[in-house]
Amino acid sequence: MTAPPPHPRPVRIHSLTDAEAACAAAADLGVPLLLVSAPGAAASAGAGWFGAVVARAAARHPSVAITAVLDCADRPGDALAALSAGIATVLFTGRADVAERLADIAAQRGARLLTWLPAAFDLRGVRAPRRACRDWLGGQDDGHVTE
């Protein structure tokens, strides 16, 4: 339930442009990609938006193995809505007892519930996102990292 996907350098996205830049960089490097939504994005942007952004970016970069995580913050209703919308991996940072119940529901749906992630490279405000992602994913940059 709590172990994040194996890729240690997640990329935090805020738009389709961000997702496509991260996917292009991962394709350039031939590495898997862990995309993470903005904090609490399940409440503000929604699962439908996130799913559509990831699907479109993935379609343009089919060679990239993408794990996409929708951040639901500490809101169990948002986590349930994301799971119902077909989001395969959600991040929930609320109470442990609630996380256990959500993890069981996620498992029943063939999804995963995470309770933490490694620090992510945040693309908000980055001027050359593809190059920045390439540097980050290649282990050459630790700028714009957020918890």
Phi and psi in radians as a Rosetta constraint file:
Dihedral C 1 N 2 CA 2 C 2 CIRCULARHARMONIC -1.678 0.35
Dihedral N 2 CA 2 C 2 N 3 CIRCULARHARMONIC -0.273 0.35
Dihedral C 2 N 3 CA 3 C 3 CIRCULARHARMONIC -1.271 0.35
Dihedral N 3 CA 3 C 3 N 4 CIRCULARHARMONIC 2.244 0.35
Dihedral C 3 N 4 CA 4 C 4 CIRCULARHARMONIC -1.318 0.35
Dihedral N 4 CA 4 C 4 N 5 CIRCULARHARMONIC 2.868 0.35
Dihedral C 4 N 5 CA 5 C 5 CIRCULARHARMONIC -0.986 0.35
Dihedral N 5 CA 5 C 5 N 6 CIRCULARHARMONIC 2.785 0.35
Dihedral C 5 N 6 CA 6 C 6 CIRCULARHARMONIC -1.188 0.35
Dihedral N 6 CA 6 C 6 N 7 CIRCULARHARMONIC -0.344 0.35
Dihedral C 6 N 7 CA 7 C 7 CIRCULARHARMONIC -1.268 0.35
Dihedral N 7 CA 7 C 7 N 8 CIRCULARHARMONIC 2.111 0.35
Dihedral C 7 N 8 CA 8 C 8 CIRCULARHARMONIC -1.468 0.35
Dihedral N 8 CA 8 C 8 N 9 CIRCULARHARMONIC -0.010 0.35
Dihedral C 8 N 9 CA 9 C 9 CIRCULARHARMONIC -2.201 0.35
Dihedral N 9 CA 9 C 9 N 10 CIRCULARHARMONIC 1.307 0.35
Dihedral C 9 N 10 CA 10 C 10 CIRCULARHARMONIC -1.185 0.35
Dihedral N 10 CA 10 C 10 N 11 CIRCULARHARMONIC 2.720 0.35
Dihedral C 10 N 11 CA 11 C 11 CIRCULARHARMONIC -2.075 0.35
Dihedral N 11 CA 11 C 11 N 12 CIRCULARHARMONIC 2.163 0.35
Dihedral C 11 N 12 CA 12 C 12 CIRCULARHARMONIC -1.568 0.35
Dihedral N 12 CA 12 C 12 N 13 CIRCULARHARMONIC 2.173 0.35
Dihedral C 12 N 13 CA 13 C 13 CIRCULARHARMONIC -1.949 0.35
Dihedral N 13 CA 13 C 13 N 14 CIRCULARHARMONIC 2.722 0.35
Dihedral C 13 N 14 CA 14 C 14 CIRCULARHARMONIC -2.263 0.35
Dihedral N 14 CA 14 C 14 N 15 CIRCULARHARMONIC -0.046 0.35
Dihedral C 14 N 15 CA 15 C 15 CIRCULARHARMONIC -2.826 0.35
Dihedral N 15 CA 15 C 15 N 16 CIRCULARHARMONIC 2.980 0.35
Dihedral C 15 N 16 CA 16 C 16 CIRCULARHARMONIC -1.098 0.35
Dihedral N 16 CA 16 C 16 N 17 CIRCULARHARMONIC -0.677 0.35
Dihedral C 16 N 17 CA 17 C 17 CIRCULARHARMONIC -1.018 0.35
Dihedral N 17 CA 17 C 17 N 18 CIRCULARHARMONIC -0.749 0.35
Dihedral C 17 N 18 CA 18 C 18 CIRCULARHARMONIC -1.086 0.35
Dihedral N 18 CA 18 C 18 N 19 CIRCULARHARMONIC -0.829 0.35
Dihedral C 18 N 19 CA 19 C 19 CIRCULARHARMONIC -1.074 0.35
Dihedral N 19 CA 19 C 19 N 20 CIRCULARHARMONIC -0.740 0.35
Dihedral C 19 N 20 CA 20 C 20 CIRCULARHARMONIC -1.185 0.35
Dihedral N 20 CA 20 C 20 N 21 CIRCULARHARMONIC -0.652 0.35
Dihedral C 20 N 21 CA 21 C 21 CIRCULARHARMONIC -1.118 0.35
Dihedral N 21 CA 21 C 21 N 22 CIRCULARHARMONIC -0.757 0.35
Dihedral C 21 N 22 CA 22 C 22 CIRCULARHARMONIC -1.132 0.35
Dihedral N 22 CA 22 C 22 N 23 CIRCULARHARMONIC -0.737 0.35
Dihedral C 22 N 23 CA 23 C 23 CIRCULARHARMONIC -1.121 0.35
Dihedral N 23 CA 23 C 23 N 24 CIRCULARHARMONIC -0.734 0.35
Dihedral C 23 N 24 CA 24 C 24 CIRCULARHARMONIC -1.100 0.35
Dihedral N 24 CA 24 C 24 N 25 CIRCULARHARMONIC -0.733 0.35
Dihedral C 24 N 25 CA 25 C 25 CIRCULARHARMONIC -1.123 0.35
Dihedral N 25 CA 25 C 25 N 26 CIRCULARHARMONIC -0.758 0.35
Dihedral C 25 N 26 CA 26 C 26 CIRCULARHARMONIC -1.096 0.35
Dihedral N 26 CA 26 C 26 N 27 CIRCULARHARMONIC -0.672 0.35
Dihedral C 26 N 27 CA 27 C 27 CIRCULARHARMONIC -1.134 0.35
Dihedral N 27 CA 27 C 27 N 28 CIRCULARHARMONIC -0.735 0.35
Dihedral C 27 N 28 CA 28 C 28 CIRCULARHARMONIC -0.983 0.35
Dihedral N 28 CA 28 C 28 N 29 CIRCULARHARMONIC -0.710 0.35
Dihedral C 28 N 29 CA 29 C 29 CIRCULARHARMONIC -1.582 0.35
Dihedral N 29 CA 29 C 29 N 30 CIRCULARHARMONIC -0.252 0.35
Dihedral C 29 N 30 CA 30 C 30 CIRCULARHARMONIC 1.193 0.35
Dihedral N 30 CA 30 C 30 N 31 CIRCULARHARMONIC 0.662 0.35
Dihedral C 30 N 31 CA 31 C 31 CIRCULARHARMONIC -2.077 0.35
Dihedral N 31 CA 31 C 31 N 32 CIRCULARHARMONIC 2.732 0.35
Dihedral C 31 N 32 CA 32 C 32 CIRCULARHARMONIC -1.241 0.35
Dihedral N 32 CA 32 C 32 N 33 CIRCULARHARMONIC 2.869 0.35
Dihedral C 32 N 33 CA 33 C 33 CIRCULARHARMONIC -2.301 0.35
Dihedral N 33 CA 33 C 33 N 34 CIRCULARHARMONIC 2.322 0.35
Dihedral C 33 N 34 CA 34 C 34 CIRCULARHARMONIC -1.912 0.35
Dihedral N 34 CA 34 C 34 N 35 CIRCULARHARMONIC 1.835 0.35
Dihedral C 34 N 35 CA 35 C 35 CIRCULARHARMONIC -1.655 0.35
Dihedral N 35 CA 35 C 35 N 36 CIRCULARHARMONIC 2.355 0.35
Dihedral C 35 N 36 CA 36 C 36 CIRCULARHARMONIC -2.216 0.35
Dihedral N 36 CA 36 C 36 N 37 CIRCULARHARMONIC 2.361 0.35
Dihedral C 36 N 37 CA 37 C 37 CIRCULARHARMONIC -1.231 0.35
Dihedral N 37 CA 37 C 37 N 38 CIRCULARHARMONIC 2.995 0.35
Dihedral C 37 N 38 CA 38 C 38 CIRCULARHARMONIC -1.073 0.35
Dihedral N 38 CA 38 C 38 N 39 CIRCULARHARMONIC 2.705 0.35
Dihedral C 38 N 39 CA 39 C 39 CIRCULARHARMONIC -0.979 0.35
Dihedral N 39 CA 39 C 39 N 40 CIRCULARHARMONIC 2.273 0.35
Dihedral C 39 N 40 CA 40 C 40 CIRCULARHARMONIC 1.171 0.35
Dihedral N 40 CA 40 C 40 N 41 CIRCULARHARMONIC 0.319 0.35
Dihedral C 40 N 41 CA 41 C 41 CIRCULARHARMONIC -1.073 0.35
Dihedral N 41 CA 41 C 41 N 42 CIRCULARHARMONIC -0.393 0.35
Dihedral C 41 N 42 CA 42 C 42 CIRCULARHARMONIC -1.045 0.35
Dihedral N 42 CA 42 C 42 N 43 CIRCULARHARMONIC -0.603 0.35
Dihedral C 42 N 43 CA 43 C 43 CIRCULARHARMONIC -1.408 0.35
Dihedral N 43 CA 43 C 43 N 44 CIRCULARHARMONIC -0.586 0.35
Dihedral C 43 N 44 CA 44 C 44 CIRCULARHARMONIC -1.648 0.35
Dihedral N 44 CA 44 C 44 N 45 CIRCULARHARMONIC -0.836 0.35
Dihedral C 44 N 45 CA 45 C 45 CIRCULARHARMONIC -1.664 0.35
Dihedral N 45 CA 45 C 45 N 46 CIRCULARHARMONIC -0.618 0.35
Dihedral C 45 N 46 CA 46 C 46 CIRCULARHARMONIC 1.633 0.35
Dihedral N 46 CA 46 C 46 N 47 CIRCULARHARMONIC 2.762 0.35
Dihedral C 46 N 47 CA 47 C 47 CIRCULARHARMONIC -1.158 0.35
Dihedral N 47 CA 47 C 47 N 48 CIRCULARHARMONIC -0.656 0.35
Dihedral C 47 N 48 CA 48 C 48 CIRCULARHARMONIC -1.072 0.35
Dihedral N 48 CA 48 C 48 N 49 CIRCULARHARMONIC -0.797 0.35
Dihedral C 48 N 49 CA 49 C 49 CIRCULARHARMONIC -1.088 0.35
Dihedral N 49 CA 49 C 49 N 50 CIRCULARHARMONIC -0.840 0.35
Dihedral C 49 N 50 CA 50 C 50 CIRCULARHARMONIC -1.076 0.35
Dihedral N 50 CA 50 C 50 N 51 CIRCULARHARMONIC -0.812 0.35
Dihedral C 50 N 51 CA 51 C 51 CIRCULARHARMONIC -1.034 0.35
Dihedral N 51 CA 51 C 51 N 52 CIRCULARHARMONIC -0.719 0.35
Dihedral C 51 N 52 CA 52 C 52 CIRCULARHARMONIC -1.177 0.35
Dihedral N 52 CA 52 C 52 N 53 CIRCULARHARMONIC -0.722 0.35
Dihedral C 52 N 53 CA 53 C 53 CIRCULARHARMONIC -1.079 0.35
Dihedral N 53 CA 53 C 53 N 54 CIRCULARHARMONIC -0.827 0.35
Dihedral C 53 N 54 CA 54 C 54 CIRCULARHARMONIC -1.139 0.35
Dihedral N 54 CA 54 C 54 N 55 CIRCULARHARMONIC -0.744 0.35
Dihedral C 54 N 55 CA 55 C 55 CIRCULARHARMONIC -1.081 0.35
Dihedral N 55 CA 55 C 55 N 56 CIRCULARHARMONIC -0.738 0.35
Dihedral C 55 N 56 CA 56 C 56 CIRCULARHARMONIC -1.174 0.35
Dihedral N 56 CA 56 C 56 N 57 CIRCULARHARMONIC -0.774 0.35
Dihedral C 56 N 57 CA 57 C 57 CIRCULARHARMONIC -1.126 0.35
Dihedral N 57 CA 57 C 57 N 58 CIRCULARHARMONIC -0.713 0.35
Dihedral C 57 N 58 CA 58 C 58 CIRCULARHARMONIC -1.135 0.35
Dihedral N 58 CA 58 C 58 N 59 CIRCULARHARMONIC -0.657 0.35
Dihedral C 58 N 59 CA 59 C 59 CIRCULARHARMONIC -1.120 0.35
Dihedral N 59 CA 59 C 59 N 60 CIRCULARHARMONIC -0.571 0.35
Dihedral C 59 N 60 CA 60 C 60 CIRCULARHARMONIC -1.402 0.35
Dihedral N 60 CA 60 C 60 N 61 CIRCULARHARMONIC -0.273 0.35
Dihedral C 60 N 61 CA 61 C 61 CIRCULARHARMONIC -2.378 0.35
Dihedral N 61 CA 61 C 61 N 62 CIRCULARHARMONIC 1.176 0.35
Dihedral C 61 N 62 CA 62 C 62 CIRCULARHARMONIC -1.160 0.35
Dihedral N 62 CA 62 C 62 N 63 CIRCULARHARMONIC -0.284 0.35
Dihedral C 62 N 63 CA 63 C 63 CIRCULARHARMONIC -1.393 0.35
Dihedral N 63 CA 63 C 63 N 64 CIRCULARHARMONIC -0.183 0.35
Dihedral C 63 N 64 CA 64 C 64 CIRCULARHARMONIC -1.600 0.35
Dihedral N 64 CA 64 C 64 N 65 CIRCULARHARMONIC 2.201 0.35
Dihedral C 64 N 65 CA 65 C 65 CIRCULARHARMONIC -1.409 0.35
Dihedral N 65 CA 65 C 65 N 66 CIRCULARHARMONIC 1.907 0.35
Dihedral C 65 N 66 CA 66 C 66 CIRCULARHARMONIC -1.895 0.35
Dihedral N 66 CA 66 C 66 N 67 CIRCULARHARMONIC 2.309 0.35
Dihedral C 66 N 67 CA 67 C 67 CIRCULARHARMONIC -1.955 0.35
Dihedral N 67 CA 67 C 67 N 68 CIRCULARHARMONIC 2.146 0.35
Dihedral C 67 N 68 CA 68 C 68 CIRCULARHARMONIC -1.993 0.35
Dihedral N 68 CA 68 C 68 N 69 CIRCULARHARMONIC 2.259 0.35
Dihedral C 68 N 69 CA 69 C 69 CIRCULARHARMONIC -2.077 0.35
Dihedral N 69 CA 69 C 69 N 70 CIRCULARHARMONIC 2.125 0.35
Dihedral C 69 N 70 CA 70 C 70 CIRCULARHARMONIC -1.626 0.35
Dihedral N 70 CA 70 C 70 N 71 CIRCULARHARMONIC 2.123 0.35
Dihedral C 70 N 71 CA 71 C 71 CIRCULARHARMONIC -1.390 0.35
Dihedral N 71 CA 71 C 71 N 72 CIRCULARHARMONIC 2.043 0.35
Dihedral C 71 N 72 CA 72 C 72 CIRCULARHARMONIC -1.831 0.35
Dihedral N 72 CA 72 C 72 N 73 CIRCULARHARMONIC 0.117 0.35
Dihedral C 72 N 73 CA 73 C 73 CIRCULARHARMONIC 0.905 0.35
Dihedral N 73 CA 73 C 73 N 74 CIRCULARHARMONIC -2.362 0.35
Dihedral C 73 N 74 CA 74 C 74 CIRCULARHARMONIC -1.833 0.35
Dihedral N 74 CA 74 C 74 N 75 CIRCULARHARMONIC 0.465 0.35
Dihedral C 74 N 75 CA 75 C 75 CIRCULARHARMONIC -1.821 0.35
Dihedral N 75 CA 75 C 75 N 76 CIRCULARHARMONIC 1.740 0.35
Dihedral C 75 N 76 CA 76 C 76 CIRCULARHARMONIC -1.071 0.35
Dihedral N 76 CA 76 C 76 N 77 CIRCULARHARMONIC -0.606 0.35
Dihedral C 76 N 77 CA 77 C 77 CIRCULARHARMONIC -1.089 0.35
Dihedral N 77 CA 77 C 77 N 78 CIRCULARHARMONIC -0.668 0.35
Dihedral C 77 N 78 CA 78 C 78 CIRCULARHARMONIC -1.178 0.35
Dihedral N 78 CA 78 C 78 N 79 CIRCULARHARMONIC -0.668 0.35
Dihedral C 78 N 79 CA 79 C 79 CIRCULARHARMONIC -1.122 0.35
Dihedral N 79 CA 79 C 79 N 80 CIRCULARHARMONIC -0.760 0.35
Dihedral C 79 N 80 CA 80 C 80 CIRCULARHARMONIC -1.102 0.35
Dihedral N 80 CA 80 C 80 N 81 CIRCULARHARMONIC -0.738 0.35
Dihedral C 80 N 81 CA 81 C 81 CIRCULARHARMONIC -1.097 0.35
Dihedral N 81 CA 81 C 81 N 82 CIRCULARHARMONIC -0.710 0.35
Dihedral C 81 N 82 CA 82 C 82 CIRCULARHARMONIC -1.119 0.35
Dihedral N 82 CA 82 C 82 N 83 CIRCULARHARMONIC -0.757 0.35
Dihedral C 82 N 83 CA 83 C 83 CIRCULARHARMONIC -1.117 0.35
Dihedral N 83 CA 83 C 83 N 84 CIRCULARHARMONIC -0.719 0.35
Dihedral C 83 N 84 CA 84 C 84 CIRCULARHARMONIC -1.131 0.35
Dihedral N 84 CA 84 C 84 N 85 CIRCULARHARMONIC -0.525 0.35
Dihedral C 84 N 85 CA 85 C 85 CIRCULARHARMONIC -1.422 0.35
Dihedral N 85 CA 85 C 85 N 86 CIRCULARHARMONIC -0.042 0.35
Dihedral C 85 N 86 CA 86 C 86 CIRCULARHARMONIC 1.630 0.35
Dihedral N 86 CA 86 C 86 N 87 CIRCULARHARMONIC 0.195 0.35
Dihedral C 86 N 87 CA 87 C 87 CIRCULARHARMONIC -1.218 0.35
Dihedral N 87 CA 87 C 87 N 88 CIRCULARHARMONIC 2.200 0.35
Dihedral C 87 N 88 CA 88 C 88 CIRCULARHARMONIC -1.399 0.35
Dihedral N 88 CA 88 C 88 N 89 CIRCULARHARMONIC -0.429 0.35
Dihedral C 88 N 89 CA 89 C 89 CIRCULARHARMONIC -2.440 0.35
Dihedral N 89 CA 89 C 89 N 90 CIRCULARHARMONIC 2.161 0.35
Dihedral C 89 N 90 CA 90 C 90 CIRCULARHARMONIC -2.163 0.35
Dihedral N 90 CA 90 C 90 N 91 CIRCULARHARMONIC 2.619 0.35
Dihedral C 90 N 91 CA 91 C 91 CIRCULARHARMONIC -1.866 0.35
Dihedral N 91 CA 91 C 91 N 92 CIRCULARHARMONIC 2.202 0.35
Dihedral C 91 N 92 CA 92 C 92 CIRCULARHARMONIC -2.241 0.35
Dihedral N 92 CA 92 C 92 N 93 CIRCULARHARMONIC 2.198 0.35
Dihedral C 92 N 93 CA 93 C 93 CIRCULARHARMONIC -1.999 0.35
Dihedral N 93 CA 93 C 93 N 94 CIRCULARHARMONIC 0.360 0.35
Dihedral C 93 N 94 CA 94 C 94 CIRCULARHARMONIC -1.482 0.35
Dihedral N 94 CA 94 C 94 N 95 CIRCULARHARMONIC -2.813 0.35
Dihedral C 94 N 95 CA 95 C 95 CIRCULARHARMONIC -0.985 0.35
Dihedral N 95 CA 95 C 95 N 96 CIRCULARHARMONIC 2.534 0.35
Dihedral C 95 N 96 CA 96 C 96 CIRCULARHARMONIC -1.088 0.35
Dihedral N 96 CA 96 C 96 N 97 CIRCULARHARMONIC -0.693 0.35
Dihedral C 96 N 97 CA 97 C 97 CIRCULARHARMONIC -1.158 0.35
Dihedral N 97 CA 97 C 97 N 98 CIRCULARHARMONIC -0.637 0.35
Dihedral C 97 N 98 CA 98 C 98 CIRCULARHARMONIC -1.214 0.35
Dihedral N 98 CA 98 C 98 N 99 CIRCULARHARMONIC -0.698 0.35
Dihedral C 98 N 99 CA 99 C 99 CIRCULARHARMONIC -1.060 0.35
Dihedral N 99 CA 99 C 99 N 100 CIRCULARHARMONIC -0.668 0.35
Dihedral C 99 N 100 CA 100 C 100 CIRCULARHARMONIC -1.087 0.35
Dihedral N 100 CA 100 C 100 N 101 CIRCULARHARMONIC -0.767 0.35
Dihedral C 100 N 101 CA 101 C 101 CIRCULARHARMONIC -1.152 0.35
Dihedral N 101 CA 101 C 101 N 102 CIRCULARHARMONIC -0.730 0.35
Dihedral C 101 N 102 CA 102 C 102 CIRCULARHARMONIC -1.131 0.35
Dihedral N 102 CA 102 C 102 N 103 CIRCULARHARMONIC -0.663 0.35
Dihedral C 102 N 103 CA 103 C 103 CIRCULARHARMONIC -1.098 0.35
Dihedral N 103 CA 103 C 103 N 104 CIRCULARHARMONIC -0.664 0.35
Dihedral C 103 N 104 CA 104 C 104 CIRCULARHARMONIC -1.139 0.35
Dihedral N 104 CA 104 C 104 N 105 CIRCULARHARMONIC -0.770 0.35
Dihedral C 104 N 105 CA 105 C 105 CIRCULARHARMONIC -1.099 0.35
Dihedral N 105 CA 105 C 105 N 106 CIRCULARHARMONIC -0.764 0.35
Dihedral C 105 N 106 CA 106 C 106 CIRCULARHARMONIC -1.037 0.35
Dihedral N 106 CA 106 C 106 N 107 CIRCULARHARMONIC -0.815 0.35
Dihedral C 106 N 107 CA 107 C 107 CIRCULARHARMONIC -1.063 0.35
Dihedral N 107 CA 107 C 107 N 108 CIRCULARHARMONIC -0.681 0.35
Dihedral C 107 N 108 CA 108 C 108 CIRCULARHARMONIC -1.095 0.35
Dihedral N 108 CA 108 C 108 N 109 CIRCULARHARMONIC -0.449 0.35
Dihedral C 108 N 109 CA 109 C 109 CIRCULARHARMONIC -1.711 0.35
Dihedral N 109 CA 109 C 109 N 110 CIRCULARHARMONIC 0.071 0.35
Dihedral C 109 N 110 CA 110 C 110 CIRCULARHARMONIC 1.322 0.35
Dihedral N 110 CA 110 C 110 N 111 CIRCULARHARMONIC 0.392 0.35
Dihedral C 110 N 111 CA 111 C 111 CIRCULARHARMONIC -1.982 0.35
Dihedral N 111 CA 111 C 111 N 112 CIRCULARHARMONIC 3.098 0.35
Dihedral C 111 N 112 CA 112 C 112 CIRCULARHARMONIC -2.194 0.35
Dihedral N 112 CA 112 C 112 N 113 CIRCULARHARMONIC 2.534 0.35
Dihedral C 112 N 113 CA 113 C 113 CIRCULARHARMONIC -2.018 0.35
Dihedral N 113 CA 113 C 113 N 114 CIRCULARHARMONIC 2.177 0.35
Dihedral C 113 N 114 CA 114 C 114 CIRCULARHARMONIC -1.844 0.35
Dihedral N 114 CA 114 C 114 N 115 CIRCULARHARMONIC 2.623 0.35
Dihedral C 114 N 115 CA 115 C 115 CIRCULARHARMONIC -2.010 0.35
Dihedral N 115 CA 115 C 115 N 116 CIRCULARHARMONIC -0.022 0.35
Dihedral C 115 N 116 CA 116 C 116 CIRCULARHARMONIC -2.841 0.35
Dihedral N 116 CA 116 C 116 N 117 CIRCULARHARMONIC 2.810 0.35
Dihedral C 116 N 117 CA 117 C 117 CIRCULARHARMONIC -2.450 0.35
Dihedral N 117 CA 117 C 117 N 118 CIRCULARHARMONIC 2.716 0.35
Dihedral C 117 N 118 CA 118 C 118 CIRCULARHARMONIC -1.160 0.35
Dihedral N 118 CA 118 C 118 N 119 CIRCULARHARMONIC 2.867 0.35
Dihedral C 118 N 119 CA 119 C 119 CIRCULARHARMONIC -0.963 0.35
Dihedral N 119 CA 119 C 119 N 120 CIRCULARHARMONIC 2.456 0.35
Dihedral C 119 N 120 CA 120 C 120 CIRCULARHARMONIC -1.932 0.35
Dihedral N 120 CA 120 C 120 N 121 CIRCULARHARMONIC 2.650 0.35
Dihedral C 120 N 121 CA 121 C 121 CIRCULARHARMONIC -1.474 0.35
Dihedral N 121 CA 121 C 121 N 122 CIRCULARHARMONIC 2.058 0.35
Dihedral C 121 N 122 CA 122 C 122 CIRCULARHARMONIC -1.633 0.35
Dihedral N 122 CA 122 C 122 N 123 CIRCULARHARMONIC 2.130 0.35
Dihedral C 122 N 123 CA 123 C 123 CIRCULARHARMONIC -1.458 0.35
Dihedral N 123 CA 123 C 123 N 124 CIRCULARHARMONIC -0.038 0.35
Dihedral C 123 N 124 CA 124 C 124 CIRCULARHARMONIC -1.044 0.35
Dihedral N 124 CA 124 C 124 N 125 CIRCULARHARMONIC 2.134 0.35
Dihedral C 124 N 125 CA 125 C 125 CIRCULARHARMONIC 1.377 0.35
Dihedral N 125 CA 125 C 125 N 126 CIRCULARHARMONIC 0.069 0.35
Dihedral C 125 N 126 CA 126 C 126 CIRCULARHARMONIC -1.363 0.35
Dihedral N 126 CA 126 C 126 N 127 CIRCULARHARMONIC 2.238 0.35
Dihedral C 126 N 127 CA 127 C 127 CIRCULARHARMONIC -1.348 0.35
Dihedral N 127 CA 127 C 127 N 128 CIRCULARHARMONIC -0.620 0.35
Dihedral C 127 N 128 CA 128 C 128 CIRCULARHARMONIC -2.129 0.35
Dihedral N 128 CA 128 C 128 N 129 CIRCULARHARMONIC 1.318 0.35
Dihedral C 128 N 129 CA 129 C 129 CIRCULARHARMONIC -1.099 0.35
Dihedral N 129 CA 129 C 129 N 130 CIRCULARHARMONIC -0.638 0.35
Dihedral C 129 N 130 CA 130 C 130 CIRCULARHARMONIC -1.137 0.35
Dihedral N 130 CA 130 C 130 N 131 CIRCULARHARMONIC -0.805 0.35
Dihedral C 130 N 131 CA 131 C 131 CIRCULARHARMONIC -1.129 0.35
Dihedral N 131 CA 131 C 131 N 132 CIRCULARHARMONIC -0.752 0.35
Dihedral C 131 N 132 CA 132 C 132 CIRCULARHARMONIC -1.093 0.35
Dihedral N 132 CA 132 C 132 N 133 CIRCULARHARMONIC -0.720 0.35
Dihedral C 132 N 133 CA 133 C 133 CIRCULARHARMONIC -1.145 0.35
Dihedral N 133 CA 133 C 133 N 134 CIRCULARHARMONIC -0.692 0.35
Dihedral C 133 N 134 CA 134 C 134 CIRCULARHARMONIC -1.064 0.35
Dihedral N 134 CA 134 C 134 N 135 CIRCULARHARMONIC -0.762 0.35
Dihedral C 134 N 135 CA 135 C 135 CIRCULARHARMONIC -1.105 0.35
Dihedral N 135 CA 135 C 135 N 136 CIRCULARHARMONIC -0.798 0.35
Dihedral C 135 N 136 CA 136 C 136 CIRCULARHARMONIC -1.104 0.35
Dihedral N 136 CA 136 C 136 N 137 CIRCULARHARMONIC -0.887 0.35
Dihedral C 136 N 137 CA 137 C 137 CIRCULARHARMONIC -1.170 0.35
Dihedral N 137 CA 137 C 137 N 138 CIRCULARHARMONIC -0.483 0.35
Dihedral C 137 N 138 CA 138 C 138 CIRCULARHARMONIC -1.474 0.35
Dihedral N 138 CA 138 C 138 N 139 CIRCULARHARMONIC 0.004 0.35
Dihedral C 138 N 139 CA 139 C 139 CIRCULARHARMONIC 1.430 0.35
Dihedral N 139 CA 139 C 139 N 140 CIRCULARHARMONIC 0.320 0.35
Dihedral C 139 N 140 CA 140 C 140 CIRCULARHARMONIC -1.797 0.35
Dihedral N 140 CA 140 C 140 N 141 CIRCULARHARMONIC -0.056 0.35
Dihedral C 140 N 141 CA 141 C 141 CIRCULARHARMONIC -2.509 0.35
Dihedral N 141 CA 141 C 141 N 142 CIRCULARHARMONIC 2.409 0.35
Dihedral C 141 N 142 CA 142 C 142 CIRCULARHARMONIC -2.132 0.35
Dihedral N 142 CA 142 C 142 N 143 CIRCULARHARMONIC 0.318 0.35
Dihedral C 142 N 143 CA 143 C 143 CIRCULARHARMONIC -1.350 0.35
Dihedral N 143 CA 143 C 143 N 144 CIRCULARHARMONIC 2.789 0.35
Dihedral C 143 N 144 CA 144 C 144 CIRCULARHARMONIC 1.027 0.35
Dihedral N 144 CA 144 C 144 N 145 CIRCULARHARMONIC 0.513 0.35
Dihedral C 144 N 145 CA 145 C 145 CIRCULARHARMONIC -1.503 0.35
Dihedral N 145 CA 145 C 145 N 146 CIRCULARHARMONIC 2.352 0.35
Dihedral C 145 N 146 CA 146 C 146 CIRCULARHARMONIC -2.181 0.35
Dihedral N 146 CA 146 C 146 N 147 CIRCULARHARMONIC 2.652 0.35
